[in-house]
Structure formats: structure tokens, C-alpha cells
Amino acid sequence: MNFTDQRAVVTGAASGIGKDIALALHREGARVLFVDRSPAVTEIAEVAGAEGLVADVAAADFPDRVAAWLNGHGLSHLVTAAGIQVRTPGIEIAEEDWARLLDVNLSSFYRTVRGLHGALRTGDGTRPGSVLAMSSMSADRVLAGIVPYGSVKAGLSQLIAGLAVELGEEGIRLNAIAPGYIRTEMTAQMLAVPANHERIVGRTPMKRLGAPADVTGPALFLLSPAAGFVTGHTLPVDGGYALA
């Protein structure tokens, strides 16, 4: 998959899935802006030969900062992998945690797509841009302990589908991936408990946990012209966990 001379923005690019996708796009020739709240993102991008931006995706000026980087050019690909998770019984979540879940995992996605709509419409000059979000398998099933997170991700999946319908005439595609249990910083503490690890691997038909690279391949496909007639779709990448 050739992304030469295409501009891509990847949020959550300092670790996990976002970092792996950003590096892959860069290897395939894209000019990539690595974005994360962590200052480490600048070093990660520099080592790769790309550009980094330390930013909170939930900040009101975030779309403007990306637009400044684009400097009038179109945006070929927007990948929103930044996200937070709060592990608590749904009825007990603190008000500030609920507000932050909504802002980072849902509202920021809407504001970013809205703010960069013109750049996405321009794309690379030959075709409009594409958008890929990270949803979750908790968006369409109950996973006790992260019910607020799953509810917000369900809203994200619905927003992606709705915008795909409304922006389809312009050629802008929006899709999502629903990862299963992937070894990342976000899941490290939970997977470090032997009982959790055994339960999850035991239920997963492929009998293993996922790695960020397992998500990157499908991500590149959904962003590429090979998926040019695919929009509004949330693709499970979970080793069959949701089927078991």
C-alpha cells in the first residue's frame, strides 16, 4: 500500500496502536504528523524522520493547530487513536471522569472532523481524504467494569456511520476498528492479572492476545484506495473474541 506524498495525522501516536499506525504510514511514504499529549511523541517522530505535535485532542484549538501544520494543503488521512479508559462500575463513575470520557473519546472526534472538513474534502488533490477511528468491542456488548467507556464508544460508532452517510457524496470515507484485547499501555495493568489473562486467551478463538501490529494492517487497508467503496463500517479486530 503506497501512501507516498499523502498527508496523514495520527493521534495517540506516542504509544500502542496509534504509534504503530503512524510509523507504518510513515514507512509507506506518507508525511505524518504524530500527535499525543505525551512529550515523548516528538522524540518518537524525530527518530522516525517525521514530525511530532504535543497536543490534547480535546482542546478547543486542536483542529486549528492541525490546520496550521497542513498550511493550506489537503489532508489525506486522519487516524484518531487517542483515547482514555476509566475502569469502574458504571453507576459509580465520577462526574469529572464521565465528562473527560465524553470529551476525549467522542466530542474531540466530532470537533476534529468538523474543523478539518475542508482539508479532508481536498484530500491529496486526486481523491478526498479518509478518516479512521478506534472504537471498541465494548461498543456493542456489555463488558462489566467499563460500561461508561463502552457507551461512549457506541456513540462514536454511530457518529462515524452518520457522518459517512452525510459526507459520502463528497467522497470522504469514515470507518472504525473495534480492537479486541491488544497488548498496549492501556491494557497492561488488567492483563498483568493472571486470571484475566487466562480468561481472555481462553475465550479468544485464536488463543492469543493481539499486538498493535495486528490492528495496523487492517487500518492501512481501510485508509487505502483498496477500501475505496467501504465507509461507515466498524471492523472487529479481536481474534474472534466477540464471536465466542
CORNORKA-V831464 format. One record per residue. N is the residue number from 1. RES is the residue in one small letter. PHI is phi in radians with two decimals (999 if undefined). Layout:
# CORNORKA-V831464
n=N res=RES phi=PHI
n=N res=RES phi=PHI
This chain:
# CORNORKA-V831464
n=1 res=m phi=999
n=2 res=n phi=-1.79
n=3 res=f phi=-2.00
n=4 res=t phi=-0.98
n=5 res=d phi=1.18
n=6 res=q phi=-1.62
n=7 res=r phi=-1.68
n=8 res=a phi=-2.35
n=9 res=v phi=-2.10
n=10 res=v phi=-2.19
n=11 res=t phi=-1.62
n=12 res=g phi=1.21
n=13 res=a phi=-1.57
n=14 res=a phi=-1.57
n=15 res=s phi=-2.84
n=16 res=g phi=0.96
n=17 res=i phi=-1.09
n=18 res=g phi=-1.05
n=19 res=k phi=-1.08
n=20 res=d phi=-1.13
n=21 res=i phi=-1.18
n=22 res=a phi=-1.07
n=23 res=l phi=-1.12
n=24 res=a phi=-1.15
n=25 res=l phi=-1.08
n=26 res=h phi=-1.11
n=27 res=r phi=-1.08
n=28 res=e phi=-1.53
n=29 res=g phi=1.81
n=30 res=a phi=-1.32
n=31 res=r phi=-1.55
n=32 res=v phi=-1.98
n=33 res=l phi=-1.75
n=34 res=f phi=-1.45
n=35 res=v phi=-2.13
n=36 res=d phi=-2.89
n=37 res=r phi=-1.25
n=38 res=s phi=-1.31
n=39 res=p phi=-1.05
n=40 res=a phi=-1.08
n=41 res=v phi=-1.12
n=42 res=t phi=-1.19
n=43 res=e phi=-1.19
n=44 res=i phi=-1.03
n=45 res=a phi=-1.16
n=46 res=e phi=-1.11
n=47 res=v phi=-1.06
n=48 res=a phi=-1.35
n=49 res=g phi=1.53
n=50 res=a phi=-1.99
n=51 res=e phi=-2.09
n=52 res=g phi=-2.11
n=53 res=l phi=-2.41
n=54 res=v phi=-1.48
n=55 res=a phi=-2.78
n=56 res=d phi=-1.66
n=57 res=v phi=-1.09
n=58 res=a phi=-1.48
n=59 res=a phi=-1.22
n=60 res=a phi=-1.07
n=61 res=d phi=-1.62
n=62 res=f phi=-1.04
n=63 res=p phi=-1.01
n=64 res=d phi=-1.16
n=65 res=r phi=-1.18
n=66 res=v phi=-1.20
n=67 res=a phi=-1.06
n=68 res=a phi=-1.12
n=69 res=w phi=-1.14
n=70 res=l phi=-1.17
n=71 res=n phi=0.92
n=72 res=g phi=1.59
n=73 res=h phi=-1.44
n=74 res=g phi=-1.36
n=75 res=l phi=-2.03
n=76 res=s phi=-1.40
n=77 res=h phi=-2.55
n=78 res=l phi=-2.10
n=79 res=v phi=-2.04
n=80 res=t phi=-1.86
n=81 res=a phi=-1.81
n=82 res=a phi=-1.19
n=83 res=g phi=-3.02
n=84 res=i phi=-2.25
n=85 res=q phi=-2.36
n=86 res=v phi=-2.12
n=87 res=r phi=-1.68
n=88 res=t phi=-2.90
n=89 res=p phi=-0.95
n=90 res=g phi=-0.92
n=91 res=i phi=-1.32
n=92 res=e phi=-1.85
n=93 res=i phi=-1.12
n=94 res=a phi=-1.20
n=95 res=e phi=-0.99
n=96 res=e phi=-1.20
n=97 res=d phi=-1.22
n=98 res=w phi=-1.08
n=99 res=a phi=-1.12
n=100 res=r phi=-1.20
n=101 res=l phi=-0.99
n=102 res=l phi=-1.09
n=103 res=d phi=-1.20
n=104 res=v phi=-1.31
n=105 res=n phi=-1.58
n=106 res=l phi=-2.29
n=107 res=s phi=-1.08
n=108 res=s phi=-1.12
n=109 res=f phi=-1.08
n=110 res=y phi=-1.07
n=111 res=r phi=-1.10
n=112 res=t phi=-1.20
n=113 res=v phi=-1.11
n=114 res=r phi=-1.09
n=115 res=g phi=-1.21
n=116 res=l phi=-1.86
n=117 res=h phi=-0.97
n=118 res=g phi=-1.09
n=119 res=a phi=-1.17
n=120 res=l phi=-1.16
n=121 res=r phi=-1.11
n=122 res=t phi=-1.28
n=123 res=g phi=1.05
n=124 res=d phi=-1.70
n=125 res=g phi=1.64
n=126 res=t phi=-1.94
n=127 res=r phi=-2.62
n=128 res=p phi=-1.14
n=129 res=g phi=-1.38
n=130 res=s phi=-2.21
n=131 res=v phi=-2.19
n=132 res=l phi=-2.32
n=133 res=a phi=-1.96
n=134 res=m phi=-1.71
n=135 res=s phi=-1.61
n=136 res=s phi=-2.86
n=137 res=m phi=-1.18
n=138 res=s phi=-1.32
n=139 res=a phi=-1.26
n=140 res=d phi=-2.24
n=141 res=r phi=-2.68
n=142 res=v phi=-1.50
n=143 res=l phi=-2.02
n=144 res=a phi=-0.99
n=145 res=g phi=1.74
n=146 res=i phi=-2.33
n=147 res=v phi=-1.03
n=148 res=p phi=-1.05
n=149 res=y phi=-1.05
n=150 res=g phi=-1.09
n=151 res=s phi=-1.13
n=152 res=v phi=-1.17
n=153 res=k phi=-1.15
n=154 res=a phi=-1.11
n=155 res=g phi=-1.10
n=156 res=l phi=-1.11
n=157 res=s phi=-1.06
n=158 res=q phi=-1.17
n=159 res=l phi=-1.11
n=160 res=i phi=-1.07
n=161 res=a phi=-1.09
n=162 res=g phi=-1.14
n=163 res=l phi=-1.18
n=164 res=a phi=-1.06
n=165 res=v phi=-1.19
n=166 res=e phi=-1.27
n=167 res=l phi=-1.76
n=168 res=g phi=-1.05
n=169 res=e phi=-1.11
n=170 res=e phi=-1.49
n=171 res=g phi=1.54
n=172 res=i phi=-1.36
n=173 res=r phi=-1.87
n=174 res=l phi=-2.26
n=175 res=n phi=-2.42
n=176 res=a phi=-2.48
n=177 res=i phi=-2.05
n=178 res=a phi=-1.89
n=179 res=p phi=-1.20
n=180 res=g phi=-1.49
n=181 res=y phi=-1.45
n=182 res=i phi=-1.93
n=183 res=r phi=-1.26
n=184 res=t phi=-2.45
n=185 res=e phi=-1.06
n=186 res=m phi=-1.17
n=187 res=t phi=-1.75
n=188 res=a phi=-1.01
n=189 res=q phi=-1.13
n=190 res=m phi=-1.17
n=191 res=l phi=-1.32
n=192 res=a phi=-1.26
n=193 res=v phi=-1.40
n=194 res=p phi=-0.92
n=195 res=a phi=-1.12
n=196 res=n phi=-1.15
n=197 res=h phi=-1.04
n=198 res=e phi=-1.13
n=199 res=r phi=-1.11
n=200 res=i phi=-1.20
n=201 res=v phi=-1.12
n=202 res=g phi=-1.10
n=203 res=r phi=-1.48
n=204 res=t phi=-1.30
n=205 res=p phi=-0.95
n=206 res=m phi=-1.47
n=207 res=k phi=1.00
n=208 res=r phi=-2.78
n=209 res=l phi=-1.46
n=210 res=g phi=-1.54
n=211 res=a phi=-2.07
n=212 res=p phi=-0.89
n=213 res=a phi=-1.08
n=214 res=d phi=-1.16
n=215 res=v phi=-1.57
n=216 res=t phi=-1.12
n=217 res=g phi=-1.01
n=218 res=p phi=-1.04
n=219 res=a phi=-1.10
n=220 res=l phi=-1.10
n=221 res=f phi=-1.06
n=222 res=l phi=-1.14
n=223 res=l phi=-1.41
n=224 res=s phi=-1.49
n=225 res=p phi=-1.06
n=226 res=a phi=-1.06
n=227 res=a phi=-1.88
n=228 res=g phi=-1.10
n=229 res=f phi=-2.02
n=230 res=v phi=-1.99
n=231 res=t phi=-2.67
n=232 res=g phi=1.30
n=233 res=h phi=-1.88
n=234 res=t phi=-1.96
n=235 res=l phi=-1.71
n=236 res=p phi=-1.23
n=237 res=v phi=-2.28
n=238 res=d phi=-2.46
n=239 res=g phi=1.12
n=240 res=g phi=1.55
n=241 res=y phi=-0.97
n=242 res=a phi=-1.19
n=243 res=l phi=-1.56
n=244 res=a phi=-1.39
